[in-house]
């Protein structure tokens, strides 16, 4: 029986630039659809839809019900993947109380999803990081056989642990938000493009603004993948991204509130 997360929407921005990233998208989507009664929006921005061409049929074959899945495709020839803009698009598309900023390479223990969802739904927290701060990441160096065994054996985490390595976790991966708070707190900072310190900026911003930010001290499993400029410091936006982070971290709550309201992307949406 699926776990009820019906008042949550997982928002997943994707550009599938490698075979391992394709495998990760399929694995994490099958995991969510199989275990939860929930809503998933996957927005893909690329020159053509790799998700439709190579992923969707495999997901439909594995999952009995894909009615909770919505795929949005935006054609773009830009070499840069503007993840923050894509996330903001999906925040505005969402209508549930809980919105989950979800990396397509991430899998959590089932209890972490339930706990984080309940904290938001019951107004105990505004933002939940469903993993600990420190040695809570399991880097999974998977191959096709690893994820196949994981999927067909009722999602036994032992198959991921066999290819896993303990590593540091801080503030990326995924976060559960009260949607209203997500919007009030500035959503995603679109001044960051491609790979950036947006994860630490988000953590700083919502804490500085005084929202209730909590953690669940459990593991996060990250399915490793090839790094491209959109997922590493080699991207051409790194200098401007660093400048933005340096600017934001000097701001207190009042200055941050004013700064958010001056942002064109925010004013346009709100």
N, C-alpha and C positions, 0 to 999 in steps of 0.2 A: 504494500500500500504506500502511495506517495505521501511525502510530508507536505503539509499545507503551507505554502508561502504565496498564497494567491493575491495578497496585497503588496507584493513586491515585483519590481521590474529590474531584471539584470540588463544593464546596458553595456554592450560589448563592441568596441570599435576595432575594426580589422583592416589590415592590408596583408594579404598572404603572399609573402615574398620568398618563401622557401618551402621545401617538402616537409621539414619538421614542424614549421609553423602550421601548415595545412593539417598535419596529424594532430597537433595540439588543439586546433579549433574543433576538429571532429570529436576528439576525446572529451574535452570539457563540455561541449554542447550536449553530447550523448549522456554524460554524467548528470547534468542539470535536468534534462528532460526526463530521464529515467527515475530520478529520485524525488523530484519536487513537482507539485502542482503550482506552477508559477508562470511568469511572463518573461520572455527574453526578446530583446531587440538587438539584432546584430546589424550594425551599419558598416558597409564596406565601401571604401573610396579607392578606386583604381581605374586603370584604362579599360579593363574588362572584369567580369565577375568570376574570379577563381572559385568563390564559394559555391555559386550555382553550378559551375562547370565540373567541379571535382569533389566538393564536400557534401552538398545537400543530399544527393542520392544515397550516400553511405549513412548519413544520419537518419534518413527516412527508413532505410533498410533495417537499421539496428533498433530504432525506437518505435514502439507501438503507436504512440500519439505525439505528433509534432505541432498540435494546434496552438500551443503556447509560444511558438517561435515565429517571429516576424523578421524578415530580412529586407533591408533597405540598401539599394545600390546607388551610388553617386559616381558618375563617370568623371575621371580627372586624369590629366596627363602630367600633373606636377610630380616631381620626384620626391617631394616632401609630404609626409603624412601628418596632417594637422590634427592630432589626436584630441586635443582639448576642444577644438571647434566641433568635432564629430560627437564627442561626449555631450556637449551642450545641446546639440541638435536633439539627441535622444532624451536628455532630461526634459526638454519641452514636449517631446512626443509621449512621455510617460504620464500616466494618470493615477498611479498607485501611491499610497502613503510612503512606502519604502522604495528607494532607488538604490541599486547596487552598481557602483562603478567597478566593472569586472574585467580583469585582464584575461584574454582568451587562453593563456598558458597556465591558469591557476586552478587548483582543486583543493578543497578543504575537507576536514572531517565533517560528517553530517551534522553532528551536534553543534559545530561552530556556526553553520548557517542558521539553525534553529534558534540558538542563543542570541545571535546578532539581530535577527529578524524580530524576536520577541522584545528585545530591549527598545528598538525603535517603535514598534507597534504599541507597546505599553507606556510610551513616553518616559522611559527610564534613561534614555540616551538620545542625543541628536545625531551623533556620528559614532560608528563602531568599527574598529579595526579588528577583524576576526582572527588575529594571530598575535603572538607575543613579540616584544621588543628584545632582540638579542638572537640567540642561537635557536631560532624557531623555524627557520626555512629549511626545507628539504629540497635541494637541487636534484632534479630527477633527469638523468642522462638516459632517456628512453630510446628504444628502437621500436620497430613495428610489432615485434613479438611481445615486448613489455606491455604496450597499451592494449594489445589484443587480449592478453591474459587478464589484465585489469578489467576490461570491459565484459568479457564473457564469464568471469568468475565472480559475479555480483560485486564488482568494485572493491575487491580485496586490496587494501593498501599495501600489503606485504609485497606485491609485485612492483610497486613503485619504490618501496624501501630498498629492495634488492639492487636497484640502480641509483640509489640516492646517496647524497652527501650533505651533512649538516652544514649550514651556512647562516650568515647573519640575515635577520629580517628587521626592517625598520618601519617604512610607511608607504610602500608601493602595493602591488598585487591587486587588492580590492578593498573597498570600503562600503559599508552600509550607511545610507543617509536617510534622514527624514527629508522628503523631497522639498518641503517648504523651506527648511533650514538650508538645504543645498543651494536653493535659488537665492535666498536672503543673504547668504554668506558669499555670494559672488560666483557660484557655480565653478566651472573650470577657468583658469586664467589663460585666455587665448593669446596672451603675449608670448607664451611658450609655444614653440613649434618643434615637431619631431622629438627626439630624445632630449630630455631636459631635466633640471631639478624640480619639475612640477610636483612630484610626490611630496618632497619636503616642504615646498611652499604651501601646498594644500594643508598639510598637517599644522604648519605654523599659523596659517591664516585662521582656520576654524578654532584653534585653541586661543589665539590672540583675541578673537572676536567674542570669546566668552561662552561658546557653545559647549555642551556636555559631550566630551569626546572620551570614549572608553575603549578598552582592549579586552580581548579574550586570549588568555595565555595557553594557546595550543599551536600546533604546527600549521604551516602553509606549504603545500607541495607546488613547486614551480617546475613545469616541464620545460627544460632548456631548449634553446633554438639558436640557429645561426643569427649572428648580429649583422645588421645592415646599418647604413647611416641613420635610418629611422629608429634604430634601437641601440645606438651607441654614440659616444662623444665625437665621432668622426663627422657628424652632420654639420652642415654649414651654419646652422643657427646657434651653435654652442656659445659664441661670444655674447650675442644679444640675450640668450636665455640666462646666462650667468649674470648679466647686468640687471635683468629684471628681478632675479632672486635677491641680489645684493640690495636692490632698492626696497623690495617688499619687506625684508627682514629688519629694516630700520623703522618700520611703521608700528605705532601703537594702535589700539582698537579704533579710536576716533579717526585717525588719519586713514586707516584701512577702509573704514566705512565710506569716507569721502572719496577715496581712490576708486573703489568699486563703482560708485555712482557716476564717475567720470568716464568709465570705459565704454567706448562706442558699441562693442559687441554686447555688452550687458544692457545698455539703454535700448538697443534695437530689439532685444528679445523681451524685455520687461515692459 
